[in-house]
Amino acid sequence: MASLKDSMIELDPIFGVSGDEEKVAGYIREALAGKYDEYYADPLGNQFFIKKGINSNLKVMLAAHMDEIGFVVIHIDEKGFVYFVPVGMHDSRVVISQILVINTSKGFVKGITGSRPAHIVTAEEEKKGVPIEQLHLDVGTSSKDETLELGVKVGDYIAFDRKGEYLNGGKVFTGKAVDNRAGCAVLIEVMKRLHTKNIMPTVYGVATVQEEVGLRGAGPVGFQVQPDVALAIDVTPAGGTPGINDRELPIEFGAGTAIKCYDAGLTVPKKLVNRLVEVAEKNQIPYQREVLLKGSTDGKAISLSGNGVLTGCISIPSRYIHSAVGSIHLDDLEHSVQLIVAFIEGFTEKI
């Protein structure tokens, strides 16, 4: 059985761009085999793992999205070069000179992102990032027919091709999809630890789809479950690196899980924030209070579902978010797990 540390190594390289999360879902089902009471999936691909509690009418839902940012093939030219557009929010500056992989019906096809060589780049061009629409993917072919023969076609999804690792044997993991395989790793570990516990609420551990393209999977999940309280589990940008001041990103890397108070899509009710803080302090779990002005999580869509859901978010601090080298700290993962488990163990009635 994979540990929390090993889960990151195994989860991160799996291909799972928004709309193509099946391989991630398969891993999570296997990782949780025998650790839940009920399982089902909905038509969108959301995965539901249920741990029954003493009170079947009291429901807690945890939601971690499986998808990663990526790209989708939009055109193949006569020379065989592949053109693509973003799936999710990208910084075009980090896409150049990368190895990408296309998930085709014939298997994975690798390519390199190409742009104009430095020898012919003008002084004006040097000051600008290159828009993704101006990049191309070179898959090593010399004609459109050769590229098509590899299995590449319009509509195929593309991801960064990188194997994640712990830097220099330490606690900092870096990979292509820590957003949000870190959340998936926490979700898996929480469900494992709850498996043998007698708890009051029934817990729905849900691995969601299509978060990066507009929180599209989480809304239907909220409607289906209608929990008494829900917690999204996701990463959040951490500061502390050169070029970023504490006012821009005050969340510290490795200093504990972050309890969200507010973001661009979710105002967490004070009573839920207070409860999470109380649990963290009672159990001496390191935590931080989070306000994020740009971006949101599945929590937004869940909170607005059905008659409305009391929703919060447990955030894992992450450096270099939305790039091929996103990073998280193992201690922050563990403290996120501890907080969620302690919160559920103490959840005996509606807040």
C-alpha positions in Angstrom: 0.0 0.0 0.0 1.5 3.3 -1.1 2.3 5.8 1.6 1.4 9.5 1.4 4.9 10.2 0.2 4.8 7.4 -2.5 1.4 8.5 -3.7 2.8 11.7 -5.1 5.5 9.8 -7.0 2.8 7.5 -8.5 0.0 10.0 -9.1 1.9 12.9 -10.6 3.1 11.3 -13.9 -0.4 10.0 -14.8 -1.9 11.7 -17.8 -5.1 13.5 -16.8 -5.8 16.7 -18.6 -9.3 18.1 -18.0 -11.8 15.9 -19.9 -9.3 13.0 -20.0 -9.1 11.9 -16.4 -9.8 8.2 -16.7 -6.3 7.0 -15.9 -6.2 9.1 -12.7 -9.6 7.7 -11.7 -8.3 4.2 -12.3 -5.3 4.8 -10.0 -7.5 6.1 -7.2 -9.9 3.2 -7.4 -7.0 0.8 -7.1 -5.4 2.8 -4.3 -8.7 2.7 -2.3 -9.7 -0.9 -3.0 -11.2 -2.3 0.1 -11.1 1.0 1.9 -14.6 2.2 1.3 -18.2 0.9 1.8 -19.7 2.0 -1.5 -18.4 3.3 -4.8 -20.0 4.8 -7.9 -19.1 7.1 -10.8 -21.3 9.6 -12.6 -21.6 10.2 -16.3 -19.0 13.0 -16.2 -16.4 10.7 -14.6 -16.6 12.0 -11.0 -15.6 9.2 -8.6 -17.5 8.7 -5.3 -16.0 6.7 -2.5 -18.3 6.4 0.6 -17.4 5.6 4.2 -20.6 5.0 6.2 -20.9 6.6 9.5 -23.1 6.0 12.5 -25.6 8.7 11.4 -26.5 8.1 7.8 -28.3 11.5 7.8 -25.1 13.4 8.6 -22.9 13.9 5.5 -19.5 15.3 4.9 -18.1 15.6 1.4 -14.4 15.9 0.4 -13.6 16.9 -3.1 -10.2 16.8 -4.9 -10.0 17.4 -8.6 -8.1 14.8 -10.7 -7.5 17.0 -13.8 -4.3 18.9 -14.6 -3.8 21.8 -17.0 -2.7 20.9 -20.5 -3.5 21.6 -24.1 -5.6 20.3 -27.0 -4.7 19.8 -30.6 -6.3 22.3 -32.9 -4.5 21.9 -36.2 -1.9 19.8 -38.0 -0.2 21.5 -40.9 1.1 20.0 -44.2 4.6 19.7 -42.8 3.3 17.6 -39.9 3.6 20.3 -37.1 1.0 20.2 -34.5 -0.7 23.4 -33.2 -2.5 23.5 -29.9 -4.4 25.8 -27.5 -4.5 25.8 -23.7 -6.8 23.7 -21.5 -6.9 25.6 -18.2 -4.9 28.7 -17.1 -1.3 28.9 -18.4 1.6 31.3 -18.3 2.9 31.1 -21.9 6.4 31.9 -20.8 6.8 28.4 -19.3 5.6 26.4 -22.3 8.5 27.1 -24.6 11.2 24.4 -25.0 9.2 21.7 -23.2 8.6 18.1 -24.0 4.9 17.4 -24.3 3.0 14.2 -24.7 -0.2 13.7 -26.8 -2.7 11.1 -25.7 -3.8 9.5 -28.9 -5.9 6.5 -29.8 -2.7 4.7 -30.7 -0.9 5.6 -27.5 1.3 8.4 -26.3 3.1 10.6 -28.9 5.9 12.9 -27.7 6.8 16.2 -29.2 8.8 19.4 -28.4 7.4 22.9 -28.3 9.2 24.9 -30.9 9.6 28.7 -31.5 11.9 31.1 -33.3 15.6 30.5 -32.6 17.4 33.1 -30.4 19.6 33.9 -33.5 16.8 35.6 -35.3 14.7 36.9 -32.4 14.5 40.7 -32.5 15.2 43.0 -29.6 11.5 43.8 -29.3 10.6 40.1 -29.3 13.0 39.4 -26.5 10.9 41.6 -24.2 7.7 39.6 -24.8 6.4 36.2 -24.0 5.4 34.0 -27.0 1.7 33.4 -27.1 0.8 29.7 -27.0 -1.1 30.1 -30.3 2.2 30.9 -32.0 4.0 27.8 -30.7 4.0 24.5 -32.5 4.7 20.9 -31.5 7.4 19.0 -33.4 6.7 15.3 -33.3 9.6 14.4 -35.6 7.6 13.9 -38.8 7.9 15.6 -42.1 4.3 15.6 -43.4 0.8 15.7 -42.2 0.2 12.1 -43.2 3.1 11.0 -41.1 1.7 12.8 -38.1 -1.7 11.4 -38.7 -0.2 7.9 -38.9 1.2 8.3 -35.4 -2.4 8.6 -34.3 -2.5 12.4 -33.7 -5.8 14.1 -34.5 -7.6 17.3 -33.7 -9.2 17.1 -30.3 -6.4 15.0 -28.7 -5.3 16.2 -25.3 -1.7 17.2 -24.5 0.2 17.3 -21.2 3.7 18.1 -20.0 6.0 15.1 -20.1 7.9 14.9 -16.8 8.6 12.5 -14.1 8.2 14.0 -10.6 10.7 13.7 -7.8 11.6 14.7 -4.3 14.4 17.2 -4.6 17.7 15.8 -3.4 16.0 13.2 -1.3 14.2 15.8 0.9 10.6 16.6 1.6 10.0 18.9 -1.4 8.2 17.2 -4.3 8.2 18.7 -7.8 6.2 17.5 -10.7 4.0 18.4 -13.7 0.6 17.9 -12.0 0.9 18.7 -8.3 -2.2 20.8 -9.0 -4.1 18.7 -8.0 -2.5 15.3 -7.5 -1.4 16.6 -4.2 -5.1 17.0 -3.3 -5.8 13.5 -4.6 -3.0 12.1 -2.5 -4.5 13.8 0.6 -8.0 12.5 -0.3 -6.7 8.9 -0.7 -4.8 9.0 2.6 -7.8 10.5 4.5 -10.1 7.8 3.3 -7.6 5.1 4.3 -7.2 6.5 7.8 -11.0 6.8 8.2 -11.6 3.2 7.0 -11.3 1.5 10.4 -12.6 4.4 12.5 -16.1 4.7 14.0 -17.2 8.1 13.0 -20.6 9.8 13.2 -21.0 11.3 9.7 -21.1 9.4 6.4 -18.1 10.6 4.3 -18.2 11.0 0.6 -14.7 11.2 -0.8 -15.1 12.5 -4.3 -12.4 12.8 -7.0 -13.8 15.4 -9.4 -13.2 16.1 -13.1 -12.8 19.3 -15.1 -11.9 21.8 -12.3 -9.3 23.6 -14.4 -11.8 24.5 -17.1 -14.4 26.1 -14.9 -15.2 23.8 -12.0 -17.5 21.8 -14.2 -17.5 18.5 -12.4 -18.0 19.8 -8.8 -21.4 21.4 -9.4 -23.1 18.1 -10.3 -21.3 16.5 -7.4 -22.8 18.9 -4.9 -26.3 18.4 -6.4 -26.0 14.6 -6.1 -24.6 14.4 -2.5 -26.1 17.6 -0.9 -23.8 17.2 2.1 -24.1 19.1 5.4 -20.6 20.4 4.9 -18.1 20.1 2.1 -14.3 20.6 2.0 -12.5 21.1 -1.3 -8.9 19.9 -1.2 -6.6 21.8 -3.5 -3.3 23.6 -3.8 -2.8 27.3 -3.4 0.1 29.6 -4.4 2.9 29.9 -1.8 5.3 32.8 -1.5 8.7 33.0 0.0 10.7 32.8 -3.2 12.7 35.6 -4.8 10.6 38.2 -6.6 7.5 37.7 -4.5 6.7 39.8 -1.5 4.8 38.6 1.5 1.9 40.9 0.8 1.4 39.3 -2.6 1.5 35.7 -1.4 1.7 35.4 2.4 1.1 31.6 2.5 4.4 30.0 3.6 5.8 26.8 2.1 6.2 24.0 4.6 4.5 25.9 7.4 1.3 23.9 7.6 -2.0 23.4 5.7 -4.0 26.5 4.8 -7.5 27.1 5.9 -9.3 29.1 3.3 -11.2 32.2 4.5 -11.9 33.8 1.1 -11.0 33.6 -2.6 -12.3 34.9 -5.9 -15.2 32.4 -5.9 -15.8 31.4 -2.4 -16.5 33.3 0.8 -16.2 30.6 3.5 -18.8 31.2 6.3 -17.1 32.3 9.4 -18.6 29.5 11.5 -16.8 26.9 9.3 -13.5 28.7 9.3 -13.7 29.0 13.1 -14.5 25.3 13.5 -11.5 24.3 11.3 -9.2 26.6 13.3 -10.5 25.2 16.6 -9.8 21.6 15.4 -6.3 22.6 14.2 -5.4 24.3 17.5 -6.9 21.6 19.7 -4.9 18.9 17.9 -1.7 21.1 17.6 -1.8 20.8 13.8 0.2 23.6 12.1 -2.1 25.8 9.9 -2.3 29.1 8.1 -5.3 31.4 7.3 -5.7 31.9 3.5 -7.1 34.7 1.4 -6.6 34.3 -2.4 -7.6 37.2 -4.6 -7.3 35.5 -8.0 -8.6 32.0 -8.7 -10.9 29.6 -6.9 -11.6 25.9 -6.4 -14.3 23.3 -6.6 -15.6 24.8 -3.4 -17.2 27.6 -5.4 -19.3 25.3 -7.5 -20.2 23.0 -4.6 -21.3 25.9 -2.4 -23.8 27.0 -5.0 -25.3 23.6 -5.7 -28.8 22.5 -4.7 -30.1 24.6 -1.8 -26.6 25.7 -1.1 -23.8 23.9 0.8 -21.7 25.0 3.7 -18.3 24.8 2.0 -14.7 25.4 2.9 -11.3 24.5 1.5 -8.2 22.9 2.8 -5.3 24.3 0.7 -1.8 22.8 0.2 0.8 25.5 -0.3 2.5 25.1 -3.6 5.4 26.9 -5.3 5.6 27.4 -9.1 1.9 26.5 -9.5 0.5 25.9 -13.0 3.9 24.9 -14.5 5.8 21.7 -15.2 7.7 22.2 -12.0 5.0 22.8 -9.4 6.2 21.9 -5.9 4.7 20.9 -2.6 6.1 20.1 0.9 5.4 16.7 2.3 4.8 18.2 5.8 2.0 20.3 4.4 0.4 17.2 2.9 0.5 15.4 6.2 -0.9 18.3 8.1 -3.7 18.6 5.6 -4.6 14.9 6.2 -4.4 15.3 10.0 -6.7 18.3 10.0 -9.4 16.7 7.8 -9.4 13.5 9.7 -9.6 15.3 13.1 -12.4 17.5 11.7 -14.5 14.5 10.6 -13.9 12.7 13.9 -15.2 15.6 15.8 -18.2 16.2 13.4 -21.2 14.9 15.4 -23.9 17.4 14.4 -24.6 20.1 11.8 -22.6 23.3 12.3 
